[in-house]
Amino acid sequence: MSKNKTNNTASSQAAMPAKKKRGYAALSYTKKKGLWGFILLCPWLIGFLGFFLIPLVQTFYYALFDMRLANNGFSFDFVGIENFRYILTVDPDYNQELIAALQDMALNVPIQIFVALFLAIMLNAKFPGRGFFRTIFFIPIILSTGILTIEVTGLETFNLAAEETEGVMSAAFFTETLSNSGIPSELLSMIQSFVSSIFEVITTAGVQILIFLSGLQGISPSLYEVAKLEGCTQFECFCKITLPMISPMILVCLVYSLSDTFAKAEISELIDTTMFTSAQYGRGAAMSAVYFAMSVGITLLLTLIVSKVVFYYDN
């Protein structure tokens, strides 16, 4: 009797329909992943909309007006593209600063990426004290702020050092040696610019080093083992394995280096002086708008070019 009762209970439970999942539990893994991605993106999105997008739109709007201080705030006189025409065709300094910013970008960004990749490959090797040396290369990012940067990279400090240094490897001796070696003047100026900015390159390459390190550690060692069994040299392993596998990291470092270089360009001081010291708010806004458009355009163009050769490996 009890056996029949147990069978009836089991059959009745089997006949009951399964309870449907609702809400978050009913979502697939892909949708859950997308939802959490959006949640984590929200803080940045709020900051972008509230503290970047609105001021950006206002900058382009103010660039179309001649803004002057009045008793009740600002007075707006619509001038159209007159501010843009003035800064691009009349202002004697703005175009020169734009060209200087482009030259700094063309010189510093490739050097930053090359130095960061070179140091990351060295720090990725197995040797005693590897964590200590990794820390050393990242410390300049923490220390290169505030008064320390002013003291270390100050113009007077470097001028004083250049005047008092009489060693064999002084800057004057280095420049004279290269000049007497028959190196073309264009290449000589590039080498001098690199040597003079070596401190800035090292201090701004820490983030790129970490990005490259993460990419190098994600490469499967089995790929190198197979390549060595096939007789590949270290250079061939680098060209055919390391470089393609970290190409997405190169793209990330390129965007980061471009943004960092454009943000630290000296043209920002000219814009600040025009807008707040000379009280030419409309022209300052036009300068900001043109420089922003140029920065975004160059970044998008280079990103599009580099992304065509990026290799994405699917496990």
C-alpha positions in Angstrom: 0.0 0.0 0.0 2.8 2.4 1.0 4.7 1.4 -2.2 1.7 2.4 -4.4 1.4 5.7 -2.5 5.0 6.5 -3.0 4.7 5.8 -6.7 1.6 8.0 -7.0 3.5 10.8 -5.2 6.5 10.5 -7.6 4.3 10.5 -10.6 2.3 13.5 -9.5 5.6 15.5 -8.9 6.8 14.5 -12.3 3.6 15.7 -13.9 3.9 19.1 -12.3 5.4 21.7 -14.7 8.9 23.1 -14.0 8.9 26.5 -12.4 9.9 29.2 -14.9 12.9 31.4 -14.1 12.2 35.1 -14.1 14.2 38.2 -14.0 18.0 38.0 -13.8 17.9 34.2 -13.4 16.2 33.8 -16.7 18.9 35.7 -18.6 21.5 33.8 -20.6 25.2 34.0 -19.8 25.8 36.3 -22.7 23.1 38.7 -21.5 24.3 38.6 -17.9 27.8 39.4 -19.1 26.6 42.3 -21.1 24.5 43.6 -18.2 27.4 43.6 -15.8 29.6 45.2 -18.4 27.0 48.1 -18.7 26.8 48.4 -14.9 30.6 48.7 -14.6 30.6 51.2 -17.5 28.0 53.4 -15.8 30.4 55.4 -13.6 32.5 56.3 -16.6 29.4 57.0 -18.7 28.0 59.4 -16.1 31.3 61.2 -15.8 31.6 61.4 -19.6 28.1 62.8 -20.1 28.3 65.2 -17.1 31.9 66.4 -17.1 33.1 66.0 -20.7 30.3 65.9 -23.3 28.5 69.0 -22.0 31.6 71.2 -21.7 32.7 69.9 -25.2 29.4 71.0 -26.8 29.6 74.3 -25.0 33.2 74.9 -26.3 32.1 74.5 -29.9 29.1 76.7 -29.2 31.2 79.5 -27.5 33.7 79.4 -30.4 31.0 81.0 -32.6 30.6 84.0 -30.4 32.6 87.0 -29.3 32.3 86.6 -25.5 32.9 89.5 -23.2 32.4 90.1 -19.5 29.4 92.2 -18.6 27.6 93.3 -15.5 25.2 90.3 -15.5 27.7 87.7 -16.7 28.8 87.3 -20.3 27.6 89.1 -23.4 27.4 87.0 -26.6 27.9 88.5 -30.1 27.5 86.0 -32.9 30.5 86.1 -35.2 30.2 82.7 -37.0 33.6 81.3 -38.0 35.5 84.5 -37.5 37.3 83.2 -34.4 38.4 80.1 -36.4 39.6 82.3 -39.3 41.6 84.5 -36.9 43.4 81.8 -35.1 44.3 79.9 -38.3 45.2 82.8 -40.5 46.1 85.8 -38.3 47.3 84.5 -34.9 51.1 84.2 -35.2 51.5 81.6 -32.5 48.7 79.1 -32.8 49.7 77.4 -36.0 53.3 77.1 -34.7 52.0 75.4 -31.5 49.9 73.1 -33.6 52.9 72.0 -35.7 55.0 71.6 -32.5 52.3 69.4 -31.0 52.3 67.2 -34.1 56.1 67.0 -34.1 56.1 65.9 -30.4 53.5 63.3 -31.2 55.4 61.9 -34.2 58.6 61.8 -32.1 57.5 60.7 -28.7 54.7 58.1 -29.4 56.9 55.7 -31.4 59.7 56.0 -28.9 57.4 55.4 -26.0 55.9 52.3 -27.5 59.3 50.9 -28.5 60.9 51.6 -25.1 57.9 50.2 -23.3 57.9 47.0 -25.4 61.6 46.5 -25.0 61.5 46.9 -21.3 58.4 44.7 -21.0 60.2 41.9 -22.8 63.2 42.3 -20.5 61.1 42.3 -17.4 59.1 39.3 -18.6 62.2 37.1 -18.5 62.8 34.9 -15.5 65.6 36.2 -13.3 66.1 36.9 -9.6 64.5 40.1 -8.3 62.2 40.4 -11.3 59.4 41.9 -9.1 61.8 44.5 -7.7 62.9 45.7 -11.1 59.3 45.9 -12.3 58.5 48.1 -9.4 61.5 50.4 -10.2 60.1 51.0 -13.7 56.6 51.9 -12.4 57.7 54.1 -9.5 58.5 57.1 -11.8 54.7 57.3 -12.7 53.9 57.7 -9.0 56.7 60.2 -8.3 56.5 62.3 -11.5 53.8 64.5 -10.1 53.7 67.8 -8.3 56.8 69.5 -7.0 59.1 66.6 -7.8 58.5 67.0 -11.6 59.1 70.7 -11.3 62.3 70.2 -9.5 63.6 67.4 -11.7 62.5 68.6 -15.1 62.7 72.4 -14.5 64.4 74.4 -17.2 66.8 76.2 -14.8 67.9 72.9 -13.3 68.8 71.4 -16.7 70.5 74.6 -17.9 72.5 74.7 -14.7 73.5 71.1 -15.2 74.5 71.7 -18.8 76.7 74.6 -17.9 78.5 73.0 -15.0 78.9 69.5 -16.4 82.4 69.0 -17.9 82.5 65.2 -18.0 83.3 63.1 -21.0 79.7 62.2 -21.6 78.3 65.8 -21.2 75.5 67.0 -23.5 77.9 69.3 -25.4 80.4 66.5 -26.0 77.6 64.2 -27.2 76.3 66.8 -29.6 79.7 67.7 -30.9 80.6 64.0 -31.4 77.5 63.3 -33.5 78.0 66.5 -35.5 81.5 65.5 -36.4 80.5 62.0 -37.4 78.7 63.1 -40.5 75.2 62.3 -39.4 72.6 64.3 -41.4 71.2 67.3 -39.6 67.6 66.1 -39.6 68.6 62.8 -38.0 70.9 64.6 -35.5 68.0 66.9 -34.4 65.8 63.8 -33.8 68.5 62.1 -31.7 69.1 65.3 -29.7 65.3 65.6 -29.1 65.1 62.0 -28.0 68.1 62.3 -25.6 66.7 65.6 -24.1 63.3 64.0 -23.5 64.5 60.6 -22.2 63.4 61.4 -18.7 59.9 62.2 -19.9 59.8 59.1 -22.1 60.7 56.8 -19.2 58.3 58.4 -16.7 55.4 58.1 -19.2 56.1 54.6 -20.3 55.1 52.8 -17.1 51.5 52.2 -18.0 52.5 50.9 -21.4 55.0 48.6 -19.8 52.3 47.1 -17.6 50.0 46.6 -20.6 52.7 44.9 -22.6 53.6 42.7 -19.6 50.0 41.5 -19.4 50.0 40.7 -23.1 53.3 38.8 -22.9 52.2 36.8 -19.9 49.0 35.8 -21.8 51.0 34.1 -24.6 51.0 30.3 -24.3 54.6 28.9 -23.7 53.7 26.0 -25.9 53.8 28.2 -28.9 57.5 29.0 -28.2 58.2 25.4 -27.5 56.8 24.3 -30.9 58.7 27.1 -32.6 62.0 26.0 -31.1 61.4 22.4 -32.1 60.9 23.7 -35.6 64.2 25.4 -35.5 63.0 29.1 -35.2 65.5 31.6 -33.9 64.7 34.2 -31.1 64.2 36.9 -33.7 61.8 34.6 -35.7 59.9 33.8 -32.6 59.5 37.5 -31.9 58.3 38.4 -35.4 56.0 35.4 -35.9 54.7 34.8 -32.3 55.3 37.7 -29.9 54.6 40.6 -32.2 51.3 39.2 -33.6 50.1 38.1 -30.2 50.6 41.4 -28.5 49.4 43.5 -31.5 46.1 44.3 -29.7 48.2 45.7 -26.8 50.2 47.8 -29.3 46.9 49.3 -30.4 45.9 50.1 -26.8 49.3 51.6 -26.0 49.1 53.7 -29.2 45.8 55.2 -28.2 47.0 55.8 -24.7 50.3 57.4 -25.8 48.5 59.6 -28.3 46.1 60.9 -25.7 48.8 61.4 -23.2 51.0 63.3 -25.6 48.2 65.6 -26.9 47.1 66.3 -23.3 50.6 67.4 -22.3 51.4 69.6 -25.3 52.5 73.1 -24.7 49.6 74.4 -26.9 47.4 74.0 -23.8 49.3 76.9 -22.1 48.6 79.1 -25.2 44.9 78.3 -25.0 44.8 78.9 -21.2 46.6 82.3 -21.7 44.3 83.4 -24.5 41.1 82.4 -22.7 41.8 83.4 -19.1 44.6 85.9 -19.1 43.7 87.8 -22.3 40.0 87.3 -21.7 39.4 86.3 -25.3 37.0 83.6 -24.5 35.6 83.0 -28.0 39.0 82.7 -29.6 40.2 80.4 -26.7 37.2 78.2 -27.3 38.0 78.1 -31.0 41.6 77.1 -30.3 40.3 74.3 -28.0 37.8 73.1 -30.6 40.4 73.0 -33.4 43.0 71.2 -31.3 40.4 68.7 -30.0 39.2 68.0 -33.6 42.8 67.5 -34.7 43.7 65.2 -31.8 40.6 63.0 -32.3 41.0 62.9 -36.1 44.7 61.8 -35.9 43.9 59.2 -33.2 41.0 57.8 -35.2 43.1 57.7 -38.4 46.1 55.9 -36.7 43.8 53.6 -34.9 42.1 52.6 -38.1 45.4 52.0 -39.9 46.9 49.9 -37.0 43.7 48.0 -36.4 44.0 46.5 -39.9 47.1 44.5 -38.9 46.0 43.6 -35.4 45.8 39.8 -34.8 43.2 38.5 -32.4 43.8 35.0 -31.1 40.8 32.9 -30.0 41.5 30.1 -27.5 
